Every structure is written in structure tokens, then in C-alpha cells.
Amino acid sequence: MRTDPPQARWRHLVFDLDGTLADTLADIAAALNRALQEHGASPLPMATVRSYVGEGAQRLVEKALPAASPGQCAAVTVRFLDLYSDGLLLHTRPYPGIPEALQRLRAAGACLSVLTNKPEALSRAILRGLGLERFFAALCGGDTLPVRKPHTAGLEYLCAQTATSLRDVLLVGDSGVDRMTANAAGVAFCGVLWGFAPDEVADAPLVVRSPDELVDGVLRGVSLWGT
């Protein structure tokens, strides 16, 4: 007897990239610190870089150089992106269990997309290099639209690209920026505790500690998620 796979509770799962799908921190930190040193600034500890990630490259550099002028920050941002483009996949890897979780969600009929503040071309290159691009129907990067997270336009764009509506969406992310985006759009949010900013999402109504737990919650409505 054939057993059909369980169906997803949400038609459209929107994933953050950095800290949610992939651990990109080492490559981001290496490029940022080289750009800072070329500018004459001291490199930053990994933990500090982790706390700065999530609002796009420009904000990352602005946080790293709080006393710099807008022109200086712009120049360092360009240099950071050049360096980062050359080293996107040196240490970056999917989090354990992510490829398998995406496969299971797709098999259950869920539409998957990515909403990130990283530039679109770099995001696509990372997903392609990690073998994850095939799982996603759409992607919205930090430069795809004139605005980025926590603005809701990215979610609306992804819904338009996938013929879904906001009521179909579960936004999965690791940071307060992701949580604010979901709240502003009125969509469900699931915080992942393996990412860069677990303290910012730990008290969210829905949280998961592993990709398997995410799939179980979406497909089977385990007690953590309610019924």
C-alpha cells in the first residue's frame, strides 16, 4: 500500500540564509577583517562580527566603523564585498540536517524561498555552491528591491513570485530582524536556535533546535507547535 507523505501546515516556507540555512560567519569575518585592516582599523573578534550580521553589508561595515564617515563606510563596504565574493565558500557550509530537511519539506508539497539581506548574486552563488539552490522557488536578496528586511516588501515579492499569499507563509530565521519582518507582515515566525542570534528568537512562540524539529513541526504538528 502506498503511503502519501504528510502535507505541510504552511504552503510557503521562507528561509533566512545566514545563520539559518548556512553557517557563513567565518567567510564573512575574514573578508570584513581584511577590509578593516586595509582601512587601518583593527580586526574584530568572531563573536562581534556575529552580533553585527543580519542587516546587510552596509550596516555591517557601519557597525564595525562607527566613527567613519559615510564615504569611508561606502568605500570599505565595496572592498568588503569584493573580498567576500572571492571567498564565499571557503568555510561556509549548510547547517547539519538542512539539505535533508529541505528535501522532506519539498516532498511534502511546501513551496520554499529565501529572504536575505545579503546581495542577491552572492546569495545565489552560495546556494548553488552548497547544492541548495534546487530546493527554492524564489529568492529575494538585500538588493533585489529598494528596501530590505525588516521591511515587508521582500515577503510580498516572494509571495508574488510563487503565487502564494502572506497567510500561507512561515518565516524561518535566526535573528531579531527576521522576527520583526514576520511581525510587521503579520505572518507566522519560527526561530532557529542554531544560528547567529539565538537570544533574539528564543522566546518566540515557535522555536526549533534542529532542522528535524522544524520538519516535524511543519508536517506533523508536534506538541511544541500546538495542533
C-alpha positions in Angstrom: 0.0 0.0 0.0 1.4 3.4 -1.0 1.6 5.9 1.9 1.5 9.6 0.8 3.9 11.9 2.7 2.3 14.2 5.3 1.3 17.6 4.0 2.9 20.9 5.2 0.9 23.1 7.6 2.1 26.2 5.7 2.2 26.3 1.9 5.2 28.7 1.8 8.2 28.5 4.0 10.5 31.5 3.7 14.0 31.0 5.0 16.7 33.4 6.1 20.1 32.5 4.7 23.0 33.5 7.1 22.7 31.7 10.4 19.6 29.7 9.3 20.4 27.7 6.2 24.2 28.1 6.2 27.0 28.9 8.6 28.6 31.8 6.7 30.3 33.5 9.6 33.9 32.6 9.1 34.0 33.8 5.5 32.1 37.0 6.3 34.5 37.7 9.2 37.6 37.0 7.1 36.6 39.4 4.4 35.4 42.1 6.8 38.6 42.0 8.9 40.8 42.2 5.8 38.8 45.2 4.6 39.1 46.8 8.0 42.8 46.2 8.2 43.3 47.7 4.7 41.4 50.8 6.0 43.7 51.0 9.1 41.3 49.6 11.6 41.7 46.7 13.9 40.1 43.3 13.1 37.1 42.3 15.1 36.6 39.1 17.1 34.3 36.5 15.6 31.7 37.0 18.3 31.5 40.7 17.5 31.1 40.1 13.8 28.3 37.6 14.6 26.4 40.2 16.5 26.7 42.6 13.6 25.4 40.3 10.8 21.8 40.4 9.6 21.1 43.9 8.3 23.2 43.8 5.1 26.8 44.6 4.1 26.4 48.4 4.5 25.1 48.1 8.1 27.7 45.5 8.9 30.5 48.0 8.0 28.8 50.9 9.7 28.7 48.9 12.9 32.3 47.9 12.5 33.4 51.5 11.9 31.0 53.7 14.0 33.3 56.8 13.8 33.8 56.6 10.0 32.2 59.0 7.5 29.5 57.8 5.1 32.0 58.0 2.3 34.6 55.9 4.2 31.9 53.3 5.1 30.8 53.1 1.4 34.4 52.5 0.3 35.0 49.8 2.9 31.7 48.2 2.0 32.7 47.9 -1.7 36.0 46.4 -0.7 34.4 44.0 1.8 32.0 42.8 -0.9 34.9 42.3 -3.4 36.8 40.3 -0.9 33.8 38.3 0.2 32.9 37.5 -3.4 36.3 35.8 -3.8 35.9 33.7 -0.6 32.2 32.9 -0.4 32.6 29.2 0.1 36.0 28.7 1.8 34.4 27.7 5.1 30.7 28.2 4.5 28.6 25.0 4.9 24.9 24.2 5.3 24.0 23.5 8.9 23.8 19.8 9.6 20.4 18.4 8.6 19.4 21.3 6.4 19.6 19.6 3.0 17.6 16.7 4.3 15.1 18.9 5.9 14.6 20.9 2.7 14.1 17.7 0.7 11.5 16.5 3.1 9.6 19.8 3.0 9.6 19.9 -0.7 8.4 16.3 -0.9 5.5 17.3 1.4 4.4 19.9 -1.2 5.8 23.0 0.6 6.9 26.0 -1.5 10.4 27.1 -0.3 12.0 30.5 -0.8 14.8 32.6 0.6 14.6 36.1 2.1 18.0 37.6 2.9 19.8 40.9 3.3 22.8 39.6 1.5 23.1 40.7 -2.1 21.2 38.6 -4.4 24.1 37.4 -6.7 26.2 36.4 -3.7 23.2 34.6 -2.1 22.5 32.6 -5.3 26.2 31.7 -5.6 26.2 30.4 -2.0 23.1 28.3 -2.5 24.4 27.0 -5.8 27.8 26.2 -4.4 26.2 24.3 -1.4 23.8 22.4 -3.6 20.8 24.0 -2.1 19.6 26.2 -4.9 17.4 23.4 -6.4 15.1 23.4 -3.4 14.0 27.1 -3.7 11.3 28.5 -6.0 12.3 32.1 -5.4 14.9 34.4 -3.7 14.9 38.0 -2.6 18.2 39.5 -1.7 19.2 42.7 0.0 19.5 44.5 -3.3 16.6 42.8 -5.2 14.2 45.6 -4.1 14.8 49.2 -2.9 14.2 48.1 0.7 15.3 45.1 2.7 14.3 43.3 6.0 12.6 44.2 8.3 10.5 45.9 5.6 7.8 43.6 4.4 8.2 44.2 0.7 10.5 41.1 0.4 7.9 38.8 1.7 5.3 40.3 -0.6 7.7 39.9 -3.5 8.3 36.2 -2.8 4.5 35.6 -2.5 4.0 37.2 -5.9 6.8 35.1 -7.4 5.3 31.9 -6.0 1.6 32.6 -6.4 1.0 32.3 -2.6 -0.3 34.8 -0.1 1.0 36.0 3.2 -1.4 33.8 5.1 0.4 30.8 3.6 3.8 31.9 5.0 6.0 30.7 7.8 9.2 32.8 8.0 12.1 30.8 9.5 15.0 32.8 10.8 17.7 33.2 13.5 17.6 36.9 14.3 15.5 39.7 15.7 15.5 41.2 12.1 13.7 38.1 10.9 11.3 38.2 13.7 10.5 41.9 13.2 9.9 41.2 9.5 7.4 38.5 10.3 5.6 40.6 12.9 5.4 43.6 10.5 3.9 41.4 7.8 1.6 39.5 10.1 3.0 36.1 9.2 3.9 33.2 11.4 7.5 33.1 12.6 9.8 30.2 13.7 13.1 31.0 15.4 16.0 28.6 14.9 18.4 28.2 17.9 21.4 27.1 16.0 22.0 30.4 14.3 23.9 33.7 15.0 21.5 35.3 17.4 19.6 32.7 19.4 18.9 35.1 22.3 16.9 37.3 19.9 14.4 34.5 19.0 14.5 32.1 22.0 11.2 33.5 23.4 9.4 33.4 20.0 6.1 31.4 20.1 7.6 28.8 17.7 11.3 27.8 18.2 13.3 24.8 17.0 16.6 23.4 18.0 17.3 21.3 14.8 16.2 21.1 11.2 14.5 17.8 12.0 12.4 19.5 14.7 11.4 22.1 12.1 10.2 19.5 9.7 8.3 17.6 12.4 6.6 20.8 13.5 5.6 21.8 10.0 4.5 18.4 8.9 3.1 16.7 11.9 2.1 19.5 14.4 4.2 18.1 17.3 3.3 19.4 20.7 5.9 22.1 20.6 3.8 23.7 17.8 0.3 23.0 19.0 -2.3 21.3 17.0 
